[in-house]
Amino acid sequence: MPEANHKPTINDVARVAGVSKKTVSRVINRSPLLKPETRTKVEDVIASLGYRPNMQARALAMGRNFLLGLLHDNPNAQTVLNFQFGVLDAIRDTEFALVVRPVDRRSPRMLDDIRSFLEVQRLYGVLILPPISENDDLANLCREMGCGYVRMGSAQLDDDEHLVQSNDRECVENVIDHLVEQGHRRIAIIQGPEGFRSAQERWEGFSAAMHRHGLDVPADAIARGNYRFDSGIAAAEKLLEGSFRPTAIFASNDEMAAGAFHMARSRGIDVPSELSIVGFDDSPIAAHIWPPMTTVGWPIREMAKAAALKLIDPSEAEAKQSIFPARLVRRSSVAPPQRD
């Protein structure tokens, strides 16, 4: 054991644990190339000695910092916040920290700006939210720079090592099935913004289910928003003023669904007796609005935790999961229609 007042070193850990310095380094760096019993023994010695690795020296030796970057250009603040919570779940009690970097996907300099960011920060890896996660050039840039990355998406964007994925299309089909079971036939949709794969997947789930049930989707049953509350108000106004007169509206996220609630109330339309509304995300607004909103529960926090673990500890069981099924959350904003 090291003497009193002697700051324990990696050599002390190796000697007490009866392993090589390289093995201790592998434990510290969470290498999967270790037997569980070896890892446990070394970790116990590290804890008993109170050894703390020199982070600056480790970063210098590895050529990168113990930082995870979160890259996003997502208008839904709640999605970004929930993803951050999931990453923090993964890195809690570790040496890792999170750096959040908003980007502009419409800028011709986006890739150059991200390249500069990666060069300056020397990140351990990056987590990429949609819609920029759908940009293959960005994934190729990360590979070129030797920076680990994981993409979040609503479809198969990459191999399992670099992806966490939800099943949006299937879940939206379940939404329509539920509305049809309640007796709805005049179902409208507020689509998400163009250029988002999530918006496309949710539209395809909607249209596939409507077709399967033999239901029409005329132009007056479709309005587009941008995943923000005010766009939900405008889209719902268009749908409610049109000739289609829906008895139910599916909105591609909860923010826009809340906007549809607002528009319905402003017109004296009762939810759900006169108009059923369904959202997507299961964000806090869905449970807090009145009546509580039927929605699709998207496991963003769990996806984010798994994505971070894929970078920092791929041996963890959660890191091996790539597909995260969403689920229909039935609340009080859906009821049988008063009219067909």
C-alpha positions as CSV (number, residue, x, y, z in Angstrom):
1,M,0.0,0.0,0.0
2,P,1.3,3.5,-0.7
3,E,2.6,5.5,2.3
4,A,0.5,8.1,4.1
5,N,0.5,11.4,2.2
6,H,1.6,9.6,-0.9
7,K,-0.7,10.3,-3.8
8,P,-1.5,6.9,-5.3
9,T,-0.3,6.3,-8.9
10,I,-1.3,3.9,-11.7
11,N,1.8,1.9,-10.7
12,D,0.5,1.5,-7.2
13,V,-2.8,0.2,-8.5
14,A,-1.1,-2.3,-10.8
15,R,1.1,-3.6,-8.0
16,V,-1.7,-4.0,-5.5
17,A,-4.0,-5.6,-8.0
18,G,-1.3,-7.9,-9.4
19,V,-1.8,-6.8,-13.0
20,S,0.1,-4.8,-15.5
21,K,-0.1,-1.0,-15.9
22,K,-1.6,-1.6,-19.3
23,T,-4.4,-3.6,-17.7
24,V,-5.2,-0.8,-15.3
25,S,-5.2,1.6,-18.2
26,R,-7.7,-0.6,-20.0
27,V,-10.0,-0.6,-17.0
28,I,-9.8,3.2,-16.7
29,N,-10.5,3.6,-20.4
30,R,-13.4,1.1,-20.2
31,S,-11.9,-1.3,-22.7
32,P,-14.2,-4.2,-23.5
33,L,-11.1,-6.4,-23.9
34,L,-11.1,-7.5,-20.2
35,K,-12.5,-10.3,-18.2
36,P,-15.3,-9.1,-15.8
37,E,-13.4,-10.5,-12.7
38,T,-10.2,-8.6,-13.7
39,R,-12.2,-5.4,-14.2
40,T,-13.9,-5.8,-10.8
41,K,-10.6,-6.5,-9.0
42,V,-8.9,-3.4,-10.5
43,E,-11.9,-1.2,-9.8
44,D,-11.9,-2.3,-6.2
45,V,-8.2,-1.5,-5.8
46,I,-8.7,1.9,-7.4
47,A,-11.5,2.6,-5.0
48,S,-9.6,1.4,-1.9
49,L,-6.5,3.4,-2.8
50,G,-8.5,6.5,-3.7
51,Y,-6.6,6.7,-7.0
52,R,-7.7,9.4,-9.5
53,P,-6.4,9.3,-13.0
54,N,-4.6,12.4,-14.3
55,M,-7.2,13.6,-16.8
56,Q,-5.0,16.0,-18.6
57,A,-2.3,13.4,-19.1
58,R,-4.8,10.9,-20.3
59,A,-6.3,13.4,-22.7
60,L,-2.8,14.3,-24.0
61,A,-1.9,10.6,-24.5
62,M,-5.2,9.9,-26.3
63,G,-5.1,13.0,-28.4
64,R,-8.7,13.9,-27.3
65,N,-10.6,15.2,-24.4
66,F,-13.2,13.5,-22.3
67,L,-15.9,15.4,-23.8
68,L,-19.0,14.3,-25.7
69,G,-20.5,16.7,-28.2
70,L,-24.2,17.0,-28.9
71,L,-24.8,18.4,-32.4
72,H,-28.3,19.5,-33.3
73,D,-30.5,21.8,-35.4
74,N,-33.8,20.8,-33.9
75,P,-36.7,23.2,-33.4
76,N,-38.2,21.1,-30.5
77,A,-36.4,22.3,-27.4
78,Q,-38.0,19.5,-25.3
79,T,-36.5,16.9,-27.5
80,V,-33.0,18.4,-27.1
81,L,-33.5,18.7,-23.4
82,N,-34.7,15.2,-22.9
83,F,-31.7,13.9,-25.0
84,Q,-29.3,15.9,-22.8
85,F,-30.9,14.3,-19.7
86,G,-30.3,10.8,-21.2
87,V,-26.6,11.6,-22.0
88,L,-26.1,12.9,-18.4
89,D,-27.6,9.6,-17.1
90,A,-24.9,7.8,-19.0
91,I,-21.9,10.0,-17.9
92,R,-22.9,10.5,-14.3
93,D,-20.0,9.4,-12.0
94,T,-17.6,9.3,-14.9
95,E,-14.9,11.8,-16.1
96,F,-16.9,12.7,-19.1
97,A,-18.7,16.0,-19.7
98,L,-21.2,17.2,-22.4
99,V,-20.7,20.1,-24.8
100,V,-23.9,21.2,-26.7
101,R,-23.4,22.7,-30.2
102,P,-26.4,24.1,-32.1
103,V,-25.7,24.2,-35.9
104,D,-27.5,25.6,-38.9
105,R,-28.3,22.7,-41.3
106,R,-29.2,25.2,-44.1
107,S,-25.8,26.9,-44.0
108,P,-23.4,26.0,-46.8
109,R,-20.6,26.1,-44.2
110,M,-22.2,23.6,-41.8
111,L,-19.7,20.9,-42.4
112,D,-16.7,23.3,-42.2
113,D,-18.0,24.7,-39.0
114,I,-18.4,21.3,-37.5
115,R,-14.9,20.3,-38.6
116,S,-13.5,23.3,-36.8
117,F,-15.5,22.5,-33.7
118,L,-14.2,18.9,-33.7
119,E,-10.6,20.1,-34.3
120,V,-10.7,22.7,-31.5
121,Q,-12.5,20.6,-28.9
122,R,-10.8,17.3,-29.6
123,L,-14.0,15.4,-28.6
124,Y,-14.2,11.8,-27.5
125,G,-17.2,11.5,-29.7
126,V,-20.4,13.2,-30.9
127,L,-24.1,12.5,-30.6
128,I,-26.1,13.7,-33.6
129,L,-29.8,14.6,-33.4
130,P,-32.2,14.7,-36.4
131,P,-32.4,16.1,-38.9
132,I,-28.7,16.6,-39.3
133,S,-28.2,13.0,-38.2
134,E,-29.6,12.1,-41.6
135,N,-26.7,13.8,-43.3
136,D,-24.3,11.0,-44.5
137,D,-21.6,13.6,-45.3
138,L,-21.5,14.5,-41.6
139,A,-21.1,10.9,-40.6
140,N,-18.3,10.6,-43.1
141,L,-16.6,13.7,-41.7
142,C,-16.6,12.1,-38.2
143,R,-15.0,8.9,-39.6
144,E,-12.4,11.0,-41.5
145,M,-11.4,12.8,-38.4
146,G,-11.4,9.7,-36.2
147,C,-14.2,11.0,-34.0
148,G,-16.7,8.5,-32.7
149,Y,-20.3,9.2,-33.4
150,V,-23.8,8.0,-32.9
151,R,-26.8,9.1,-34.9
152,M,-30.4,9.3,-33.6
153,G,-33.1,8.6,-36.2
154,S,-36.5,7.4,-37.1
155,A,-35.2,4.9,-39.6
156,Q,-32.1,2.8,-40.3
157,L,-29.4,5.4,-40.9
158,D,-26.3,3.5,-40.1
159,D,-25.0,0.3,-38.5
160,D,-25.9,-0.6,-34.9
161,E,-22.7,0.7,-33.5
162,H,-23.5,4.2,-34.8
163,L,-27.3,4.4,-34.4
164,V,-30.2,4.6,-32.0
165,Q,-33.5,4.3,-33.9
166,S,-37.2,4.5,-33.1
167,N,-40.1,2.9,-35.0
168,D,-42.1,6.0,-35.8
169,R,-43.9,4.7,-38.9
170,E,-45.3,1.6,-37.0
171,C,-46.4,3.7,-34.1
172,V,-48.3,6.2,-36.2
173,E,-50.1,3.3,-37.8
174,N,-51.1,2.2,-34.3
175,V,-52.5,5.8,-33.7
176,I,-54.7,5.6,-36.8
177,D,-55.9,2.1,-35.8
178,H,-56.9,3.4,-32.4
179,L,-58.8,6.3,-33.9
180,V,-60.6,4.0,-36.4
181,E,-61.5,1.7,-33.5
182,Q,-63.1,4.7,-31.8
183,G,-65.2,5.2,-34.9
184,H,-63.3,8.0,-36.6
185,R,-63.3,8.1,-40.4
186,R,-62.5,11.8,-41.1
187,I,-58.9,12.0,-39.8
188,A,-56.5,14.8,-40.6
189,I,-52.8,15.2,-40.1
190,I,-50.5,18.1,-39.2
191,Q,-47.2,17.0,-40.8
192,G,-43.8,17.9,-39.5
193,P,-41.3,20.1,-41.5
194,E,-39.9,19.1,-44.8
195,G,-36.4,17.7,-44.7
196,F,-37.0,15.8,-41.4
197,R,-36.9,12.0,-41.8
198,S,-39.2,11.8,-38.7
199,A,-41.8,13.9,-40.4
200,Q,-41.6,11.6,-43.5
201,E,-41.8,8.4,-41.5
202,R,-44.8,9.6,-39.5
203,W,-46.5,10.7,-42.7
204,E,-45.9,7.3,-44.3
205,G,-47.3,5.6,-41.3
206,F,-50.4,7.8,-41.4
207,S,-51.0,7.3,-45.1
208,A,-50.4,3.6,-45.0
209,A,-52.9,3.1,-42.2
210,M,-55.5,5.3,-43.8
211,H,-55.1,3.3,-47.0
212,R,-55.3,0.0,-45.2
213,H,-58.6,1.1,-43.6
214,G,-60.0,2.3,-46.9
215,L,-60.1,6.0,-45.8
216,D,-59.4,9.0,-48.1
217,V,-56.8,11.6,-47.4
218,P,-57.8,14.6,-49.5
219,A,-55.7,17.7,-49.6
220,D,-57.9,19.5,-47.1
221,A,-57.0,16.8,-44.6
222,I,-53.3,17.7,-44.7
223,A,-51.5,20.7,-43.2
224,R,-47.8,21.2,-42.5
225,G,-46.1,22.6,-39.4
226,N,-42.6,23.1,-38.2
227,Y,-42.8,21.2,-34.9
228,R,-43.5,24.4,-33.0
229,F,-46.6,25.4,-31.1
230,D,-47.6,28.4,-33.3
231,S,-47.3,26.3,-36.4
232,G,-49.8,23.9,-34.8
233,I,-52.3,26.7,-34.4
234,A,-51.9,27.8,-38.0
235,A,-52.2,24.2,-39.3
236,A,-55.2,23.4,-37.2
237,E,-56.9,26.6,-38.4
238,K,-56.4,25.5,-42.0
239,L,-57.8,22.1,-41.3
240,L,-60.9,23.3,-39.3
241,E,-61.7,26.0,-42.0
242,G,-61.5,23.5,-44.8
243,S,-64.2,21.4,-46.4
244,F,-62.9,18.2,-44.9
245,R,-64.1,19.0,-41.3
246,P,-62.1,16.3,-39.4
247,T,-63.4,14.5,-36.3
248,A,-59.8,13.7,-35.3
249,I,-56.4,15.3,-35.9
250,F,-53.0,13.6,-35.6
251,A,-50.2,16.0,-35.1
252,S,-46.6,14.9,-35.7
253,N,-45.5,16.2,-32.4
254,D,-47.0,17.3,-29.1
255,E,-46.1,21.0,-29.5
256,M,-48.2,21.2,-32.7
257,A,-50.9,19.1,-31.1
258,A,-51.1,21.6,-28.2
259,G,-51.4,24.3,-30.9
260,A,-54.4,22.4,-32.3
261,F,-55.9,22.2,-28.8
262,H,-55.6,26.0,-28.6
263,M,-57.2,26.6,-31.9
264,A,-60.1,24.2,-31.2
265,R,-60.8,25.9,-27.8
266,S,-60.7,29.4,-29.5
267,R,-63.4,28.2,-31.8
268,G,-65.5,26.7,-29.0
269,I,-64.8,23.2,-30.2
270,D,-64.7,20.7,-27.3
271,V,-61.9,18.2,-27.1
272,P,-62.6,15.3,-27.2
273,S,-66.4,15.2,-27.7
274,E,-66.3,17.3,-30.9
275,L,-62.7,16.8,-32.0
276,S,-60.1,14.2,-30.9
277,I,-56.4,15.1,-31.0
278,V,-53.3,12.9,-30.8
279,G,-49.7,14.0,-30.6
280,F,-46.3,12.4,-30.7
281,D,-43.4,12.5,-28.2
282,D,-45.1,12.2,-24.8
283,S,-43.5,15.4,-23.7
284,P,-44.6,17.0,-20.4
285,I,-47.1,19.2,-22.2
286,A,-49.1,16.1,-23.2
287,A,-49.8,15.1,-19.6
288,H,-50.3,18.7,-18.4
289,I,-52.7,19.9,-21.0
290,W,-56.5,19.4,-20.3
291,P,-57.8,17.0,-21.2
292,P,-54.5,15.0,-21.0
293,M,-53.4,14.2,-24.5
294,T,-53.2,10.8,-26.2
295,T,-49.8,10.6,-27.8
296,V,-46.9,8.4,-28.8
297,G,-44.3,7.8,-26.1
298,W,-40.9,8.3,-27.7
299,P,-38.1,6.9,-25.4
300,I,-35.7,9.8,-26.1
301,R,-34.0,9.7,-22.7
302,E,-33.3,5.9,-23.0
303,M,-32.1,6.4,-26.6
304,A,-29.7,9.1,-25.5
305,K,-28.3,7.1,-22.7
306,A,-27.7,4.2,-25.0
307,A,-26.1,6.5,-27.6
308,A,-23.7,7.9,-25.1
309,L,-22.8,4.4,-23.8
310,K,-22.0,3.3,-27.3
311,L,-19.2,5.9,-27.3
312,I,-17.9,5.6,-23.7
313,D,-18.6,2.0,-22.7
314,P,-19.8,-0.2,-25.5
315,S,-19.6,-3.3,-23.3
316,E,-22.6,-2.1,-21.3
317,A,-25.8,-4.0,-22.1
318,E,-27.7,-0.8,-22.8
319,A,-25.2,0.2,-25.4
320,K,-25.9,-2.9,-27.5
321,Q,-29.5,-1.8,-28.0
322,S,-30.1,0.2,-31.2
323,I,-33.9,0.0,-31.8
324,F,-36.2,1.6,-29.2
325,P,-39.9,0.9,-29.8
326,A,-42.2,3.8,-29.1
327,R,-45.7,3.1,-27.7
328,L,-49.2,4.6,-27.9
329,V,-50.1,6.4,-24.6
330,R,-53.9,6.5,-24.3
331,R,-55.3,9.5,-22.4
332,S,-58.4,11.6,-22.5
333,S,-58.1,13.6,-25.8
334,V,-59.7,10.8,-27.9
335,A,-63.3,9.8,-27.8
336,P,-65.8,8.4,-30.4
337,P,-67.0,11.1,-32.8
338,Q,-70.4,12.7,-32.5
339,R,-70.6,12.9,-36.2
340,D,-69.2,10.8,-39.1
